Amino acid sequence: MHELSLAVQLVQAAEEVARAADAKRVTAVVLRVGALSGVAEDALRFAFDVATADTLLAGANLDIRSVPVTVHCRRCGVAELPSLQLFRCPRCDTPTADVRSGRELELESIEVE
Amino acid sequence: MTPRILEVRRGLLKKNDEIAAGLRAEFAAAGAFVVNLVSGPGTGKTLLLEKTLAALRAIGRRPAALVGDLETDNDAVRLARSGAPVRQINTHGICHLEADMVGRHLSGWALADFDYLFLENVGNLVCTASYDLGESLRVVLLSVTEGEDKPLKYPTLFNTADAAVIAKWDLAAACEFDPAAAERNVHAVRPGLPIFRLSAKTGEGLGEWLAYLESRRLSEG
């Protein structure tokens, strides 16, 4: 359960960007969360409500965009992994530990006014 | 005011990642090989570390350790019996170590005096995966009492590890533990991960583990 500290980091980053742009408040936040990032979406939503109270983000909408895990296979190239329980190329079944996406935990953009 | 969209594209763990990168450079410059031990609570990280510190000292290496727990310095007291420099990090409720906690607990230590620095993380199979501590090696422990399917239940932690230890090996038969199934599950979520079957209590497998640490340390330098 480290979602609260992540939400606090999120608020700090968003406020910093908003202030630099002379914005009065942040109305929406877009977050990219990888399936391998170790973050639980429900916990993050709960923490977001707590962490945004009395900040420029109070009442802001949280848009979480899930990033699927993709792996690289030497023969078939990059492909999306259908299950986190099996790191194998979905096309030719070769095991691969070469993860190309899915670890993201990124504040993509904010909407301000 | 009309709403505007501002691009940010910033990692939420950026601050931790930057501190970790600084630590990694510091460790490399000092020649200290840093190992981050992660597992659930009660898997046997402290006993493995106790035996590892003693065995490394016995062959003339200079190990040190930072040990993370929510409260108490029980583990640090235990580990200090090996004679190695040990410090406790109390996280007071935080469920994982962060790079900044590691950095703050290094003050007054000359890193060049250490061949190894072990970071025993807080017992947690989820959050510890997200925080880079500047280590060269992340080792995940799974004990035979926990069941063979742990890697499937916590794929992120196993996927991001560099090696796995199957701990409490001396209890494997009593627990009807199926090592082949456990190793298949580890390799399902992290193909090619080196796995060590180890009993810190009896010493079985400790030699292979130490040889692995030494080879990784030397290939780093």
Interface residues (C-beta under 8 A of the other chain):
Chain A: M1 H2 S5 L6 Q9 L10 A13 A14 V17 A18 A21 A23 K24 T27 L31 L36 S37 G38 V39 L84 Q85 L86 F87 R88 P95 T96 A97 V99 R103 E104 L105 E106 L107 E108 S109 I110 E111 V112 E113
Chain B: M1 T2 P3 R4 I5 L6 E7 V8 R9 R10 G11 L12 L13 K14 K15 I94 C95 H96 V126 C127 A129 S130 Y131 L152 P155 T156 L157 N159 T160 H187 A188 V189 R190 P191 G192 L193
